[in-house]
Amino acid sequence: MPLFLLFIAIPIEKYNIDFSRAIKFLAILIIVLNAIFLKQRNIFVLLLVLTVVYLCFLTYYNNINIKQAGEDGIRYLIPILALIYGLQLKDVKTKAITIIIVYVLLNDFYQLISGIYTMLNEKQLVFKRATGFVGFFDFFGFINLVALVVINETILPRFENFKLHLKVVFTFFILWSLSLKIVILFMVYAIIKNRKLLLIPAGLIVFLMLVKNTTITNAILLRVDRYLVHQDSARNESYRLMYNNINDFWLFGKGPGTFGGPASTKYESFLYKKYKFNWFGEYGMATTDTYYPHLIVELGMVFGLFYLIIVLIMPIYISPNKLLSLSVILILSLNSVFSFALNSMSYCFFSLLLIFLVENKHLVKDTKE
C-alpha cells in the first residue's frame, strides 16, 4: 500500500502539493505501524528512534520553532523508512520489483506519446526534456537509470525474455531526460560495467552540438561556468559555509529547519544572516540545492557522518547483492551533491527500497510463491 500511495502522490504533486504530501505522510504512517505490528528489530529501526530523539534534542537545545523543525526533521527519516520498508517487502520481492519496473515503463510510454504529440503539433523536431507524468526531468532520468541497473544486475523471470529491449528503452529515456547529472552518472556506471556504453552519451553530446539546440547547450555551459569555473552559486556557497565554519557545528548541529532545506527559507532562518550567506541572486530558490552541507550544519559533523554511514554504507554491507547496492547508492549519493535527493521520498523509494529486494545475479523468487 505505501508503494501504491507513493505512485499516486508523485503525479498529483504537480497539481496539488499539499494533497500529495498528505498521501506521502499516510504512506509513512503505514510503514511505521507495520514496523510496530511486525515487531521489527534491526539497526534501521534503532536508527529511526535515535534520529527522532536527536532531532528533538537539537530542537530544544537551539530553541527552534516546533513547526519549522518538524517540517524539516521528518525528511531525515525518509531514507531510513525506505530501508525499513524494503525489509518489510522481502517476502514479496519479485512483485515489488515488478511493480516498480512497470511504473517506470508506464511513465516512459506516457513520455513517448506526449513527445510524439508535441512534435506533430509543432510540426518540427523538438528536443524538450523528458518529464513523463512524474513531472521533473531529473527524477525521470533517475528512475530510468535505477531501472537499468536493476535489469542489468539481476535475472528477473518476468523480464528475462526481453531484457535487452528494456536496457535499450531505459538508456534511451535516460538520455532523453537531458539531465546533466543523470547523464554523468550513467557515464560513471558505463565505465564500471562496459566502456563501450560511453559512446552513447558522447554521441548525444555531439548530436546536440551539431543541431545547435541553443537552449540545451546554453544550459550545460551555464552550469559548467557557475559550478566549476566561477563557482558563484548558492550550491557552492553552501560548501564554503560548511568548510569555513565547521568549528560551529562539529559536535552539535544548529537543528532541523535552520539551513539549506525548504523549511529554512520558508521560516527565514537566522543562519543565513549570521554567516552572511550569498545567494548569488537565487533568492527564489526553496533550497540551496545540495544535501550534504545541509546535513552537517543541521545535525553536526559527528551525528551527520554516523547517519551517512548507517544510511549509505551499512545497506551495502547487509545487502545480498552488493554490486547492485553499491551502484544504486552511488547514483543516489552523487545525485545528492547537486540536489536534495537523499531527503526525498520519491528518490529514496526508487533506490534504497530496492537494496534488500534484489538477490545476487540469479532467479529472484518470492518466499511466499
Secondary structure, DSSP 8 states (H G I E B T S, - for coil): -HHHHHHHHHHHTTT-HHHHHHHHHHHHHHHHHHHHHTT--SHHHHHHHHHHHHHHHHHHHTT--HHHHHHHHHHHHHHHHHHHHHHHTGGGHHHHHHHHHHHHHHHHHHHHHHHHHHHHHHTS-------TTTT-HHHHHHHHHHHHHHHHHSB-TTTGGGHHHHHHHHHHHHHHTT-HHHHHHHHHHHHHH-GGGGHHHHHHHHHHHHHT-HHHHHHHHHHHIIIIIS--SHHHHHHHHHHHTGGGSSSS---TTSSSSHHHHHTT-THHHHTT---TT-TT-SS-S-HHHHHHHHH-HHHHHHHHIIIIIHHHHH-S-HHHHHHHHHHHHHHTTSS-GGG-HHHHHTTGGGTTT--SSSB---TT-
